[in-house]
Amino acid sequence: MKTLQELINREDPAWPLVRQWIAEAANPVEILPPPDDATRERALINTQVTTRSPMGAITYESGGILIDHGWLRILAAGHPRLPRSLPGWNSDRSFTVSGQRPSFLLIADDVVGGFFAIDGGGLGFERGKVCYLPPDTLTWENTEKGYSDFLVWCFKGDLATYYEAMRWGSWQKDLETVGGDEVFGFLPPLCIGDSPVAKRGRELISVSKIYELHVAQSNK
């Protein structure tokens, strides 16, 4: 385990670069303020990534990042509007002991129950690449992007086209009531049938519950 002093890079921190990417963003981006020092320091230590990297910088300098009105949530140190820290969300999902090298690392998710994770060897694609578990196929896909490229895609990418089949007319307004620990569950689920999403029933459910359901299905 690296110490806090080893993890905080004051000579070449990545946070200014991340802020530059956000300033140039084409999609709405909201940086959630970091929690108290003790909480964000603990999150950085448990993540074991230096602030010289974008992941470490985001974990230490923010409570999380919301993209496109909160459709995408990038995990960091945690915030009341995103009450899941990066290490806390991964605990007992991708690792059991802090400092353990995980076989994958959950880094972000969307409000329709899709999950983004970095392959650490356990997803069967390529180490260091961000993979996506879509709610309509429940099969992990390699985005072929590293963490930094994934961030830039979140900030600048054509999310409207990417998520076109999973959005409905009032999605922006409906997001106003969604907490950072909730997602929309659909009836029937998006992985069943081909009816448009707008014609399916939907309700808010726990992101933990939908993760368990989707990962269980993806392993079949």
ZIWOPE-V679117 format. One line per field, one symbol per residue. psi: psi as a letter, one per 20 degrees, with the letter a starting at -180 (. if undefined). Layout:
psi = ???
//
This chain:
psi = pqrghhhooihmqighgghgghhjqhqpppppqqarghghghggghhlpqjiqhghggghirirpppmjjgqopqciqqhimlprghghhpjgirhppipoqirophrrrijkqppqpojiiijeppiqpqpnqihhkppqoikprgghgghgghirmhgggjgijqrhkhghhihjprikqrpqqorqhipajqqhhjqqqqprphgghgggghghhi.
//
